[in-house]
Amino acid sequence: MNTNVIQICGAIAINLQTGEISSLVVDRRFRRLGIARLLLEHVINVARSRGLKRVHAYVRKNNEASIALHRSLGFVESGRSDRAIKFVRELGGE
C-alpha cells in the first residue's frame, strides 16, 4: 500500500507579459509555514529572469497578512481602490 499523499498546498499565477500577479493562494491547512513567501519569491525570480522590470499585485484591503508579506518583499503601494491596494515591486538592478 502506498501511503504517500500528493497535495497542492498553494499556487501562484503571473502574466509574464504584464508582470501582474493575478493569484496567490495557500490552503488554510498550510498557512503560516512560509509557502506564500516561497511562491512570491519564486515568481519574482522568474519574472526577473524573463527580463521584466517590475511585477505588481492587487491585494484586498482587509488581507493584512498578504499586505505585510508584500511589503516585507519590497513591494510598495502604488494605488488604491475601494477594495484593493496595488503593490509594485521594481526588479531592475538586482
PDB file of N, CA, C and O in Angstrom:
ATOM      1  N   MET A   1       0.838  -1.189   0.000  1.00  0.00           N
ATOM      2  CA  MET A   1       0.000   0.000   0.000  1.00  0.00           C
ATOM      3  C   MET A   1       0.880   1.249   0.000  1.00  0.00           C
ATOM      4  O   MET A   1       1.817   1.352   0.791  1.00  0.00           O
ATOM      5  N   ASN A   2       0.582   2.177  -0.870  1.00  0.00           N
ATOM      6  CA  ASN A   2       1.322   3.433  -0.975  1.00  0.00           C
ATOM      7  C   ASN A   2       0.685   4.456  -0.041  1.00  0.00           C
ATOM      8  O   ASN A   2      -0.481   4.815  -0.205  1.00  0.00           O
ATOM      9  N   THR A   3       1.447   4.916   0.928  1.00  0.00           N
ATOM     10  CA  THR A   3       0.924   5.903   1.876  1.00  0.00           C
ATOM     11  C   THR A   3       1.340   7.325   1.534  1.00  0.00           C
ATOM     12  O   THR A   3       1.010   8.260   2.264  1.00  0.00           O
ATOM     13  N   ASN A   4       2.062   7.500   0.430  1.00  0.00           N
ATOM     14  CA  ASN A   4       2.440   8.848   0.007  1.00  0.00           C
ATOM     15  C   ASN A   4       1.196   9.612  -0.439  1.00  0.00           C
ATOM     16  O   ASN A   4       0.343   9.077  -1.147  1.00  0.00           O
ATOM     17  N   VAL A   5       1.110  10.844  -0.019  1.00  0.00           N
ATOM     18  CA  VAL A   5      -0.012  11.688  -0.403  1.00  0.00           C
ATOM     19  C   VAL A   5       0.556  12.895  -1.132  1.00  0.00           C
ATOM     20  O   VAL A   5       1.436  13.589  -0.623  1.00  0.00           O
ATOM     21  N   ILE A   6       0.044  13.131  -2.318  1.00  0.00           N
ATOM     22  CA  ILE A   6       0.443  14.306  -3.082  1.00  0.00           C
ATOM     23  C   ILE A   6      -0.680  15.315  -2.971  1.00  0.00           C
ATOM     24  O   ILE A   6      -1.843  15.008  -3.232  1.00  0.00           O
ATOM     25  N   GLN A   7      -0.313  16.520  -2.580  1.00  0.00           N
ATOM     26  CA  GLN A   7      -1.331  17.540  -2.351  1.00  0.00           C
ATOM     27  C   GLN A   7      -0.796  18.894  -2.776  1.00  0.00           C
ATOM     28  O   GLN A   7       0.379  19.198  -2.568  1.00  0.00           O
ATOM     29  N   ILE A   8      -1.648  19.699  -3.365  1.00  0.00           N
ATOM     30  CA  ILE A   8      -1.281  21.076  -3.691  1.00  0.00           C
ATOM     31  C   ILE A   8      -1.523  21.917  -2.453  1.00  0.00           C
ATOM     32  O   ILE A   8      -2.638  21.972  -1.935  1.00  0.00           O
ATOM     33  N   CYS A   9      -0.469  22.572  -1.981  1.00  0.00           N
ATOM     34  CA  CYS A   9      -0.562  23.403  -0.774  1.00  0.00           C
ATOM     35  C   CYS A   9      -0.843  24.855  -1.114  1.00  0.00           C
ATOM     36  O   CYS A   9      -1.471  25.569  -0.332  1.00  0.00           O
ATOM     37  N   GLY A  10      -0.380  25.294  -2.279  1.00  0.00           N
ATOM     38  CA  GLY A  10      -0.563  26.673  -2.687  1.00  0.00           C
ATOM     39  C   GLY A  10      -0.269  26.826  -4.160  1.00  0.00           C
ATOM     40  O   GLY A  10       0.265  25.918  -4.797  1.00  0.00           O
ATOM     41  N   ALA A  11      -0.619  27.980  -4.696  1.00  0.00           N
ATOM     42  CA  ALA A  11      -0.401  28.249  -6.116  1.00  0.00           C
ATOM     43  C   ALA A  11      -0.261  29.752  -6.325  1.00  0.00           C
ATOM     44  O   ALA A  11      -0.769  30.567  -5.555  1.00  0.00           O
ATOM     45  N   ILE A  12       0.450  30.085  -7.401  1.00  0.00           N
ATOM     46  CA  ILE A  12       0.615  31.490  -7.771  1.00  0.00           C
ATOM     47  C   ILE A  12       0.536  31.583  -9.291  1.00  0.00           C
ATOM     48  O   ILE A  12       0.951  30.662  -9.995  1.00  0.00           O
ATOM     49  N   ALA A  13       0.007  32.687  -9.790  1.00  0.00           N
ATOM     50  CA  ALA A  13      -0.096  32.908 -11.232  1.00  0.00           C
ATOM     51  C   ALA A  13       0.404  34.301 -11.553  1.00  0.00           C
ATOM     52  O   ALA A  13       0.091  35.267 -10.856  1.00  0.00           O
ATOM     53  N   ILE A  14       1.188  34.390 -12.622  1.00  0.00           N
ATOM     54  CA  ILE A  14       1.686  35.689 -13.087  1.00  0.00           C
ATOM     55  C   ILE A  14       1.561  35.762 -14.595  1.00  0.00           C
ATOM     56  O   ILE A  14       1.774  34.770 -15.293  1.00  0.00           O
ATOM     57  N   ASN A  15       1.218  36.933 -15.094  1.00  0.00           N
ATOM     58  CA  ASN A  15       1.231  37.195 -16.517  1.00  0.00           C
ATOM     59  C   ASN A  15       2.639  37.682 -16.843  1.00  0.00           C
ATOM     60  O   ASN A  15       3.028  38.773 -16.426  1.00  0.00           O
ATOM     61  N   LEU A  16       3.404  36.887 -17.582  1.00  0.00           N
ATOM     62  CA  LEU A  16       4.806  37.213 -17.851  1.00  0.00           C
ATOM     63  C   LEU A  16       4.975  38.289 -18.921  1.00  0.00           C
ATOM     64  O   LEU A  16       6.103  38.655 -19.251  1.00  0.00           O
ATOM     65  N   GLN A  17       3.884  38.795 -19.463  1.00  0.00           N
ATOM     66  CA  GLN A  17       3.976  39.939 -20.366  1.00  0.00           C
ATOM     67  C   GLN A  17       3.750  41.242 -19.619  1.00  0.00           C
ATOM     68  O   GLN A  17       4.414  42.242 -19.892  1.00  0.00           O
ATOM     69  N   THR A  18       2.817  41.232 -18.679  1.00  0.00           N
ATOM     70  CA  THR A  18       2.480  42.463 -17.958  1.00  0.00           C
ATOM     71  C   THR A  18       3.109  42.533 -16.567  1.00  0.00           C
ATOM     72  O   THR A  18       3.219  43.619 -15.997  1.00  0.00           O
ATOM     73  N   GLY A  19       3.520  41.400 -16.019  1.00  0.00           N
ATOM     74  CA  GLY A  19       4.074  41.360 -14.671  1.00  0.00           C
ATOM     75  C   GLY A  19       3.020  41.348 -13.578  1.00  0.00           C
ATOM     76  O   GLY A  19       3.343  41.509 -12.402  1.00  0.00           O
ATOM     77  N   GLU A  20       1.756  41.157 -13.956  1.00  0.00           N
ATOM     78  CA  GLU A  20       0.702  41.135 -12.947  1.00  0.00           C
ATOM     79  C   GLU A  20       0.594  39.758 -12.289  1.00  0.00           C
ATOM     80  O   GLU A  20       0.410  38.742 -12.959  1.00  0.00           O
ATOM     81  N   ILE A  21       0.711  39.756 -10.973  1.00  0.00           N
ATOM     82  CA  ILE A  21       0.486  38.551 -10.197  1.00  0.00           C
ATOM     83  C   ILE A  21      -1.015  38.513  -9.950  1.00  0.00           C
ATOM     84  O   ILE A  21      -1.547  39.307  -9.175  1.00  0.00           O
ATOM     85  N   SER A  22      -1.685  37.591 -10.609  1.00  0.00           N
ATOM     86  CA  SER A  22      -3.147  37.609 -10.584  1.00  0.00           C
ATOM     87  C   SER A  22      -3.738  36.723  -9.500  1.00  0.00           C
ATOM     88  O   SER A  22      -4.919  36.844  -9.172  1.00  0.00           O
ATOM     89  N   SER A  23      -2.932  35.839  -8.946  1.00  0.00           N
ATOM     90  CA  SER A  23      -3.459  34.947  -7.923  1.00  0.00           C
ATOM     91  C   SER A  23      -2.328  34.428  -7.048  1.00  0.00           C
ATOM     92  O   SER A  23      -1.265  34.050  -7.542  1.00  0.00           O
ATOM     93  N   LEU A  24      -2.567  34.414  -5.759  1.00  0.00           N
ATOM     94  CA  LEU A  24      -1.655  33.805  -4.785  1.00  0.00           C
ATOM     95  C   LEU A  24      -2.530  33.214  -3.697  1.00  0.00           C
ATOM     96  O   LEU A  24      -3.167  33.943  -2.936  1.00  0.00           O
ATOM     97  N   VAL A  25      -2.560  31.896  -3.625  1.00  0.00           N
ATOM     98  CA  VAL A  25      -3.403  31.218  -2.641  1.00  0.00           C
ATOM     99  C   VAL A  25      -2.620  30.119  -1.940  1.00  0.00           C
ATOM    100  O   VAL A  25      -1.771  29.459  -2.538  1.00  0.00           O
ATOM    101  N   VAL A  26      -2.923  29.938  -0.660  1.00  0.00           N
ATOM    102  CA  VAL A  26      -2.359  28.846   0.119  1.00  0.00           C
ATOM    103  C   VAL A  26      -3.513  28.201   0.882  1.00  0.00           C
ATOM    104  O   VAL A  26      -4.309  28.886   1.524  1.00  0.00           O
ATOM    105  N   ASP A  27      -3.589  26.892   0.804  1.00  0.00           N
ATOM    106  CA  ASP A  27      -4.614  26.131   1.527  1.00  0.00           C
ATOM    107  C   ASP A  27      -4.549  26.497   3.007  1.00  0.00           C
ATOM    108  O   ASP A  27      -3.461  26.577   3.577  1.00  0.00           O
ATOM    109  N   ARG A  28      -5.682  26.715   3.619  1.00  0.00           N
ATOM    110  CA  ARG A  28      -5.742  27.115   5.035  1.00  0.00           C
ATOM    111  C   ARG A  28      -4.912  26.214   5.942  1.00  0.00           C
ATOM    112  O   ARG A  28      -4.303  26.684   6.903  1.00  0.00           O
ATOM    113  N   ARG A  29      -4.891  24.941   5.641  1.00  0.00           N
ATOM    114  CA  ARG A  29      -4.161  23.989   6.497  1.00  0.00           C
ATOM    115  C   ARG A  29      -2.654  24.179   6.442  1.00  0.00           C
ATOM    116  O   ARG A  29      -1.930  23.652   7.287  1.00  0.00           O
ATOM    117  N   PHE A  30      -2.172  24.934   5.445  1.00  0.00           N
ATOM    118  CA  PHE A  30      -0.735  25.091   5.274  1.00  0.00           C
ATOM    119  C   PHE A  30      -0.271  26.538   5.419  1.00  0.00           C
ATOM    120  O   PHE A  30       0.855  26.871   5.052  1.00  0.00           O
ATOM    121  N   ARG A  31      -1.128  27.383   5.946  1.00  0.00           N
ATOM    122  CA  ARG A  31      -0.746  28.786   6.125  1.00  0.00           C
ATOM    123  C   ARG A  31       0.210  28.948   7.297  1.00  0.00           C
ATOM    124  O   ARG A  31       0.272  28.109   8.196  1.00  0.00           O
ATOM    125  N   ARG A  32       0.952  30.048   7.263  1.00  0.00           N
ATOM    126  CA  ARG A  32       1.933  30.405   8.311  1.00  0.00           C
ATOM    127  C   ARG A  32       3.128  29.450   8.325  1.00  0.00           C
ATOM    128  O   ARG A  32       3.783  29.273   9.353  1.00  0.00           O
ATOM    129  N   LEU A  33       3.403  28.837   7.167  1.00  0.00           N
ATOM    130  CA  LEU A  33       4.562  27.954   7.031  1.00  0.00           C
ATOM    131  C   LEU A  33       5.593  28.518   6.055  1.00  0.00           C
ATOM    132  O   LEU A  33       6.606  27.875   5.782  1.00  0.00           O
ATOM    133  N   GLY A  34       5.338  29.714   5.529  1.00  0.00           N
ATOM    134  CA  GLY A  34       6.266  30.340   4.594  1.00  0.00           C
ATOM    135  C   GLY A  34       6.030  29.976   3.140  1.00  0.00           C
ATOM    136  O   GLY A  34       6.835  30.335   2.280  1.00  0.00           O
ATOM    137  N   ILE A  35       4.943  29.271   2.844  1.00  0.00           N
ATOM    138  CA  ILE A  35       4.676  28.841   1.467  1.00  0.00           C
ATOM    139  C   ILE A  35       4.384  30.036   0.560  1.00  0.00           C
ATOM    140  O   ILE A  35       4.903  30.097  -0.555  1.00  0.00           O
ATOM    141  N   ALA A  36       3.576  30.971   1.009  1.00  0.00           N
ATOM    142  CA  ALA A  36       3.268  32.152   0.187  1.00  0.00           C
ATOM    143  C   ALA A  36       4.535  32.944  -0.108  1.00  0.00           C
ATOM    144  O   ALA A  36       4.715  33.432  -1.224  1.00  0.00           O
ATOM    145  N   ARG A  37       5.411  33.074   0.877  1.00  0.00           N
ATOM    146  CA  ARG A  37       6.679  33.779   0.673  1.00  0.00           C
ATOM    147  C   ARG A  37       7.516  33.075  -0.390  1.00  0.00           C
ATOM    148  O   ARG A  37       8.061  33.725  -1.282  1.00  0.00           O
ATOM    149  N   LEU A  38       7.620  31.752  -0.302  1.00  0.00           N
ATOM    150  CA  LEU A  38       8.395  30.994  -1.288  1.00  0.00           C
ATOM    151  C   LEU A  38       7.812  31.142  -2.691  1.00  0.00           C
ATOM    152  O   LEU A  38       8.550  31.308  -3.662  1.00  0.00           O
ATOM    153  N   LEU A  39       6.493  31.082  -2.792  1.00  0.00           N
ATOM    154  CA  LEU A  39       5.848  31.241  -4.097  1.00  0.00           C
ATOM    155  C   LEU A  39       6.096  32.631  -4.664  1.00  0.00           C
ATOM    156  O   LEU A  39       6.410  32.773  -5.846  1.00  0.00           O
ATOM    157  N   LEU A  40       5.958  33.643  -3.840  1.00  0.00           N
ATOM    158  CA  LEU A  40       6.157  35.016  -4.300  1.00  0.00           C
ATOM    159  C   LEU A  40       7.620  35.266  -4.674  1.00  0.00           C
ATOM    160  O   LEU A  40       7.897  35.915  -5.683  1.00  0.00           O
ATOM    161  N   GLU A  41       8.545  34.764  -3.878  1.00  0.00           N
ATOM    162  CA  GLU A  41       9.973  34.891  -4.209  1.00  0.00           C
ATOM    163  C   GLU A  41      10.277  34.189  -5.533  1.00  0.00           C
ATOM    164  O   GLU A  41      11.035  34.705  -6.354  1.00  0.00           O
ATOM    165  N   HIS A  42       9.692  33.027  -5.733  1.00  0.00           N
ATOM    166  CA  HIS A  42       9.931  32.284  -6.970  1.00  0.00           C
ATOM    167  C   HIS A  42       9.427  33.062  -8.183  1.00  0.00           C
ATOM    168  O   HIS A  42      10.129  33.169  -9.189  1.00  0.00           O
ATOM    169  N   VAL A  43       8.215  33.603  -8.092  1.00  0.00           N
ATOM    170  CA  VAL A  43       7.659  34.318  -9.231  1.00  0.00           C
ATOM    171  C   VAL A  43       8.452  35.600  -9.507  1.00  0.00           C
ATOM    172  O   VAL A  43       8.583  36.003 -10.663  1.00  0.00           O
ATOM    173  N   ILE A  44       8.976  36.238  -8.475  1.00  0.00           N
ATOM    174  CA  ILE A  44       9.836  37.409  -8.663  1.00  0.00           C
ATOM    175  C   ILE A  44      11.095  37.006  -9.427  1.00  0.00           C
ATOM    176  O   ILE A  44      11.511  37.705 -10.351  1.00  0.00           O
ATOM    177  N   ASN A  45      11.694  35.896  -9.051  1.00  0.00           N
ATOM    178  CA  ASN A  45      12.903  35.417  -9.735  1.00  0.00           C
ATOM    179  C   ASN A  45      12.625  35.028 -11.178  1.00  0.00           C
ATOM    180  O   ASN A  45      13.434  35.308 -12.062  1.00  0.00           O
ATOM    181  N   VAL A  46      11.491  34.387 -11.425  1.00  0.00           N
ATOM    182  CA  VAL A  46      11.116  34.023 -12.795  1.00  0.00           C
ATOM    183  C   VAL A  46      10.906  35.280 -13.627  1.00  0.00           C
ATOM    184  O   VAL A  46      11.393  35.374 -14.754  1.00  0.00           O
ATOM    185  N   ALA A  47      10.184  36.240 -13.074  1.00  0.00           N
ATOM    186  CA  ALA A  47       9.931  37.489 -13.800  1.00  0.00           C
ATOM    187  C   ALA A  47      11.245  38.196 -14.127  1.00  0.00           C
ATOM    188  O   ALA A  47      11.429  38.688 -15.241  1.00  0.00           O
ATOM    189  N   ARG A  48      12.147  38.245 -13.164  1.00  0.00           N
ATOM    190  CA  ARG A  48      13.451  38.885 -13.374  1.00  0.00           C
ATOM    191  C   ARG A  48      14.230  38.153 -14.477  1.00  0.00           C
ATOM    192  O   ARG A  48      14.834  38.784 -15.345  1.00  0.00           O
ATOM    193  N   SER A  49      14.207  36.824 -14.431  1.00  0.00           N
ATOM    194  CA  SER A  49      14.954  36.048 -15.430  1.00  0.00           C
ATOM    195  C   SER A  49      14.371  36.211 -16.826  1.00  0.00           C
ATOM    196  O   SER A  49      15.067  36.006 -17.820  1.00  0.00           O
ATOM    197  N   ARG A  50      13.099  36.578 -16.903  1.00  0.00           N
ATOM    198  CA  ARG A  50      12.449  36.815 -18.200  1.00  0.00           C
ATOM    199  C   ARG A  50      12.589  38.260 -18.661  1.00  0.00           C
ATOM    200  O   ARG A  50      12.057  38.636 -19.705  1.00  0.00           O
ATOM    201  N   GLY A  51      13.306  39.072 -17.881  1.00  0.00           N
ATOM    202  CA  GLY A  51      13.572  40.437 -18.291  1.00  0.00           C
ATOM    203  C   GLY A  51      12.530  41.464 -17.890  1.00  0.00           C
ATOM    204  O   GLY A  51      12.586  42.602 -18.356  1.00  0.00           O
ATOM    205  N   LEU A  52      11.586  41.098 -17.044  1.00  0.00           N
ATOM    206  CA  LEU A  52      10.612  42.080 -16.586  1.00  0.00           C
ATOM    207  C   LEU A  52      11.280  43.090 -15.668  1.00  0.00           C
ATOM    208  O   LEU A  52      12.185  42.745 -14.907  1.00  0.00           O
ATOM    209  N   LYS A  53      10.842  44.311 -15.739  1.00  0.00           N
ATOM    210  CA  LYS A  53      11.398  45.387 -14.914  1.00  0.00           C
ATOM    211  C   LYS A  53      10.656  45.545 -13.592  1.00  0.00           C
ATOM    212  O   LYS A  53      11.191  46.107 -12.636  1.00  0.00           O
ATOM    213  N   ARG A  54       9.409  45.040 -13.541  1.00  0.00           N
ATOM    214  CA  ARG A  54       8.618  45.156 -12.309  1.00  0.00           C
ATOM    215  C   ARG A  54       7.517  44.106 -12.336  1.00  0.00           C
ATOM    216  O   ARG A  54       7.146  43.589 -13.389  1.00  0.00           O
ATOM    217  N   VAL A  55       7.011  43.810 -11.154  1.00  0.00           N
ATOM    218  CA  VAL A  55       5.813  42.983 -11.012  1.00  0.00           C
ATOM    219  C   VAL A  55       4.841  43.751 -10.134  1.00  0.00           C
ATOM    220  O   VAL A  55       5.245  44.610  -9.350  1.00  0.00           O
ATOM    221  N   HIS A  56       3.560  43.438 -10.267  1.00  0.00           N
ATOM    222  CA  HIS A  56       2.568  44.112  -9.443  1.00  0.00           C
ATOM    223  C   HIS A  56       1.442  43.155  -9.076  1.00  0.00           C
ATOM    224  O   HIS A  56       1.206  42.146  -9.740  1.00  0.00           O
ATOM    225  N   ALA A  57       0.754  43.513  -7.987  1.00  0.00           N
ATOM    226  CA  ALA A  57      -0.344  42.690  -7.490  1.00  0.00           C
ATOM    227  C   ALA A  57      -1.385  43.586  -6.834  1.00  0.00           C
ATOM    228  O   ALA A  57      -1.067  44.649  -6.300  1.00  0.00           O
ATOM    229  N   TYR A  58      -2.616  43.140  -6.885  1.00  0.00           N
ATOM    230  CA  TYR A  58      -3.700  43.807  -6.187  1.00  0.00           C
ATOM    231  C   TYR A  58      -4.058  42.957  -4.976  1.00  0.00           C
ATOM    232  O   TYR A  58      -4.354  41.770  -5.108  1.00  0.00           O
ATOM    233  N   VAL A  59      -4.029  43.570  -3.795  1.00  0.00           N
ATOM    234  CA  VAL A  59      -4.285  42.857  -2.545  1.00  0.00           C
ATOM    235  C   VAL A  59      -5.504  43.481  -1.883  1.00  0.00           C
ATOM    236  O   VAL A  59      -5.599  44.703  -1.770  1.00  0.00           O
ATOM    237  N   ARG A  60      -6.420  42.653  -1.452  1.00  0.00           N
ATOM    238  CA  ARG A  60      -7.611  43.169  -0.761  1.00  0.00           C
ATOM    239  C   ARG A  60      -7.197  43.948   0.476  1.00  0.00           C
ATOM    240  O   ARG A  60      -6.291  43.547   1.207  1.00  0.00           O
ATOM    241  N   LYS A  61      -7.873  45.065   0.699  1.00  0.00           N
ATOM    242  CA  LYS A  61      -7.530  45.951   1.816  1.00  0.00           C
ATOM    243  C   LYS A  61      -7.608  45.265   3.174  1.00  0.00           C
ATOM    244  O   LYS A  61      -6.879  45.635   4.095  1.00  0.00           O
ATOM    245  N   ASN A  62      -8.475  44.277   3.309  1.00  0.00           N
ATOM    246  CA  ASN A  62      -8.636  43.610   4.601  1.00  0.00           C
ATOM    247  C   ASN A  62      -7.714  42.400   4.774  1.00  0.00           C
ATOM    248  O   ASN A  62      -7.791  41.715   5.793  1.00  0.00           O
ATOM    249  N   ASN A  63      -6.851  42.128   3.805  1.00  0.00           N
ATOM    250  CA  ASN A  63      -5.957  40.971   3.885  1.00  0.00           C
ATOM    251  C   ASN A  63      -4.620  41.409   4.485  1.00  0.00           C
ATOM    252  O   ASN A  63      -3.630  41.583   3.774  1.00  0.00           O
ATOM    253  N   GLU A  64      -4.614  41.581   5.790  1.00  0.00           N
ATOM    254  CA  GLU A  64      -3.437  42.113   6.487  1.00  0.00           C
ATOM    255  C   GLU A  64      -2.200  41.241   6.317  1.00  0.00           C
ATOM    256  O   GLU A  64      -1.090  41.760   6.196  1.00  0.00           O
ATOM    257  N   ALA A  65      -2.375  39.924   6.306  1.00  0.00           N
ATOM    258  CA  ALA A  65      -1.225  39.021   6.151  1.00  0.00           C
ATOM    259  C   ALA A  65      -0.576  39.203   4.789  1.00  0.00           C
ATOM    260  O   ALA A  65       0.650  39.263   4.691  1.00  0.00           O
ATOM    261  N   SER A  66      -1.381  39.292   3.741  1.00  0.00           N
ATOM    262  CA  SER A  66      -0.833  39.458   2.395  1.00  0.00           C
ATOM    263  C   SER A  66      -0.194  40.838   2.221  1.00  0.00           C
ATOM    264  O   SER A  66       0.835  40.965   1.557  1.00  0.00           O
ATOM    265  N   ILE A  67      -0.787  41.853   2.803  1.00  0.00           N
ATOM    266  CA  ILE A  67      -0.202  43.197   2.747  1.00  0.00           C
ATOM    267  C   ILE A  67       1.172  43.189   3.406  1.00  0.00           C
ATOM    268  O   ILE A  67       2.135  43.718   2.851  1.00  0.00           O
ATOM    269  N   ALA A  68       1.260  42.594   4.583  1.00  0.00           N
ATOM    270  CA  ALA A  68       2.547  42.523   5.295  1.00  0.00           C
ATOM    271  C   ALA A  68       3.571  41.723   4.506  1.00  0.00           C
ATOM    272  O   ALA A  68       4.742  42.099   4.448  1.00  0.00           O
ATOM    273  N   LEU A  69       3.140  40.623   3.899  1.00  0.00           N
ATOM    274  CA  LEU A  69       4.059  39.800   3.101  1.00  0.00           C
ATOM    275  C   LEU A  69       4.609  40.592   1.926  1.00  0.00           C
ATOM    276  O   LEU A  69       5.819  40.615   1.705  1.00  0.00           O
ATOM    277  N   HIS A  70       3.733  41.240   1.174  1.00  0.00           N
ATOM    278  CA  HIS A  70       4.196  42.009   0.013  1.00  0.00           C
ATOM    279  C   HIS A  70       5.170  43.111   0.444  1.00  0.00           C
ATOM    280  O   HIS A  70       6.208  43.305  -0.189  1.00  0.00           O
ATOM    281  N   ARG A  71       4.842  43.820   1.502  1.00  0.00           N
ATOM    282  CA  ARG A  71       5.742  44.878   1.974  1.00  0.00           C
ATOM    283  C   ARG A  71       7.097  44.302   2.391  1.00  0.00           C
ATOM    284  O   ARG A  71       8.136  44.903   2.117  1.00  0.00           O
ATOM    285  N   SER A  72       7.091  43.154   3.046  1.00  0.00           N
ATOM    286  CA  SER A  72       8.342  42.550   3.515  1.00  0.00           C
ATOM    287  C   SER A  72       9.236  42.108   2.356  1.00  0.00           C
ATOM    288  O   SER A  72      10.442  41.933   2.528  1.00  0.00           O
ATOM    289  N   LEU A  73       8.640  41.927   1.176  1.00  0.00           N
ATOM    290  CA  LEU A  73       9.410  41.523   0.000  1.00  0.00           C
ATOM    291  C   LEU A  73       9.704  42.694  -0.932  1.00  0.00           C
ATOM    292  O   LEU A  73      10.070  42.496  -2.091  1.00  0.00           O
ATOM    293  N   GLY A  74       9.543  43.906  -0.425  1.00  0.00           N
ATOM    294  CA  GLY A  74       9.942  45.077  -1.194  1.00  0.00           C
ATOM    295  C   GLY A  74       8.885  45.669  -2.101  1.00  0.00           C
ATOM    296  O   GLY A  74       9.194  46.548  -2.907  1.00  0.00           O
ATOM    297  N   PHE A  75       7.660  45.218  -1.996  1.00  0.00           N
ATOM    298  CA  PHE A  75       6.579  45.826  -2.765  1.00  0.00           C
ATOM    299  C   PHE A  75       6.183  47.135  -2.085  1.00  0.00           C
ATOM    300  O   PHE A  75       6.177  47.240  -0.858  1.00  0.00           O
ATOM    301  N   VAL A  76       5.857  48.121  -2.902  1.00  0.00           N
ATOM    302  CA  VAL A  76       5.397  49.398  -2.364  1.00  0.00           C
ATOM    303  C   VAL A  76       4.013  49.701  -2.930  1.00  0.00           C
ATOM    304  O   VAL A  76       3.676  49.304  -4.046  1.00  0.00           O
ATOM    305  N   GLU A  77       3.231  50.405  -2.140  1.00  0.00           N
ATOM    306  CA  GLU A  77       1.886  50.762  -2.561  1.00  0.00           C
ATOM    307  C   GLU A  77       1.958  51.779  -3.693  1.00  0.00           C
ATOM    308  O   GLU A  77       2.705  52.755  -3.625  1.00  0.00           O
ATOM    309  N   SER A  78       1.152  51.529  -4.752  1.00  0.00           N
ATOM    310  CA  SER A  78       1.143  52.482  -5.867  1.00  0.00           C
ATOM    311  C   SER A  78      -0.262  52.904  -6.258  1.00  0.00           C
ATOM    312  O   SER A  78      -0.449  53.571  -7.275  1.00  0.00           O
ATOM    313  N   GLY A  79      -1.254  52.519  -5.456  1.00  0.00           N
ATOM    314  CA  GLY A  79      -2.620  52.938  -5.737  1.00  0.00           C
ATOM    315  C   GLY A  79      -3.609  52.186  -4.880  1.00  0.00           C
ATOM    316  O   GLY A  79      -3.278  51.177  -4.257  1.00  0.00           O
ATOM    317  N   ARG A  80      -4.840  52.697  -4.856  1.00  0.00           N
ATOM    318  CA  ARG A  80      -5.908  52.085  -4.064  1.00  0.00           C
ATOM    319  C   ARG A  80      -7.225  52.197  -4.811  1.00  0.00           C
ATOM    320  O   ARG A  80      -7.447  53.113  -5.603  1.00  0.00           O
ATOM    321  N   SER A  81      -8.078  51.244  -4.533  1.00  0.00           N
ATOM    322  CA  SER A  81      -9.471  51.327  -4.969  1.00  0.00           C
ATOM    323  C   SER A  81     -10.322  51.114  -3.729  1.00  0.00           C
ATOM    324  O   SER A  81      -9.798  51.079  -2.616  1.00  0.00           O
ATOM    325  N   ASP A  82     -11.616  50.973  -3.907  1.00  0.00           N
ATOM    326  CA  ASP A  82     -12.491  50.753  -2.751  1.00  0.00           C
ATOM    327  C   ASP A  82     -12.148  49.461  -2.016  1.00  0.00           C
ATOM    328  O   ASP A  82     -12.291  49.382  -0.795  1.00  0.00           O
ATOM    329  N   ARG A  83     -11.694  48.443  -2.758  1.00  0.00           N
ATOM    330  CA  ARG A  83     -11.479  47.125  -2.151  1.00  0.00           C
ATOM    331  C   ARG A  83     -10.037  46.651  -2.117  1.00  0.00           C
ATOM    332  O   ARG A  83      -9.712  45.729  -1.368  1.00  0.00           O
ATOM    333  N   ALA A  84      -9.161  47.261  -2.916  1.00  0.00           N
ATOM    334  CA  ALA A  84      -7.817  46.702  -3.055  1.00  0.00           C
ATOM    335  C   ALA A  84      -6.726  47.760  -3.034  1.00  0.00           C
ATOM    336  O   ALA A  84      -6.962  48.943  -3.278  1.00  0.00           O
ATOM    337  N   ILE A  85      -5.527  47.288  -2.735  1.00  0.00           N
ATOM    338  CA  ILE A  85      -4.320  48.112  -2.789  1.00  0.00           C
ATOM    339  C   ILE A  85      -3.443  47.529  -3.896  1.00  0.00           C
ATOM    340  O   ILE A  85      -3.249  46.316  -3.968  1.00  0.00           O
ATOM    341  N   LYS A  86      -2.922  48.390  -4.749  1.00  0.00           N
ATOM    342  CA  LYS A  86      -1.996  47.927  -5.780  1.00  0.00           C
ATOM    343  C   LYS A  86      -0.582  48.045  -5.229  1.00  0.00           C
ATOM    344  O   LYS A  86      -0.173  49.105  -4.755  1.00  0.00           O
ATOM    345  N   PHE A  87       0.154  46.948  -5.296  1.00  0.00           N
ATOM    346  CA  PHE A  87       1.549  46.918  -4.880  1.00  0.00           C
ATOM    347  C   PHE A  87       2.433  46.655  -6.089  1.00  0.00           C
ATOM    348  O   PHE A  87       2.098  45.852  -6.959  1.00  0.00           O
ATOM    349  N   VAL A  88       3.578  47.353  -6.130  1.00  0.00           N
ATOM    350  CA  VAL A  88       4.534  47.193  -7.213  1.00  0.00           C
ATOM    351  C   VAL A  88       5.896  46.866  -6.631  1.00  0.00           C
ATOM    352  O   VAL A  88       6.293  47.406  -5.599  1.00  0.00           O
ATOM    353  N   ARG A  89       6.602  45.978  -7.305  1.00  0.00           N
ATOM    354  CA  ARG A  89       7.985  45.656  -6.912  1.00  0.00           C
ATOM    355  C   ARG A  89       8.850  45.849  -8.143  1.00  0.00           C
ATOM    356  O   ARG A  89       8.679  45.161  -9.149  1.00  0.00           O
ATOM    357  N   GLU A  90       9.780  46.791  -8.056  1.00  0.00           N
ATOM    358  CA  GLU A  90      10.732  47.029  -9.139  1.00  0.00           C
ATOM    359  C   GLU A  90      11.772  45.915  -9.117  1.00  0.00           C
ATOM    360  O   GLU A  90      12.206  45.486  -8.048  1.00  0.00           O
ATOM    361  N   LEU A  91      12.171  45.450 -10.298  1.00  0.00           N
ATOM    362  CA  LEU A  91      13.111  44.334 -10.389  1.00  0.00           C
ATOM    363  C   LEU A  91      14.453  44.733 -10.985  1.00  0.00           C
ATOM    364  O   LEU A  91      15.410  43.961 -10.917  1.00  0.00           O
ATOM    365  N   GLY A  92      14.540  45.905 -11.558  1.00  0.00           N
ATOM    366  CA  GLY A  92      15.766  46.324 -12.221  1.00  0.00           C
ATOM    367  C   GLY A  92      16.922  46.523 -11.269  1.00  0.00           C
ATOM    368  O   GLY A  92      16.735  46.941 -10.126  1.00  0.00           O
ATOM    369  N   GLY A  93      18.131  46.218 -11.750  1.00  0.00           N
ATOM    370  CA  GLY A  93      19.343  46.497 -10.985  1.00  0.00           C
ATOM    371  C   GLY A  93      19.666  45.539  -9.871  1.00  0.00           C
ATOM    372  O   GLY A  93      20.580  45.800  -9.088  1.00  0.00           O
ATOM    373  N   GLU A  94      18.948  44.435  -9.769  1.00  0.00           N
ATOM    374  CA  GLU A  94      19.239  43.472  -8.699  1.00  0.00           C
ATOM    375  C   GLU A  94      19.977  42.276  -9.242  1.00  0.00           C
ATOM    376  O   GLU A  94      20.308  41.360  -8.489  1.00  0.00           O
TER     377      GLU A  94
END
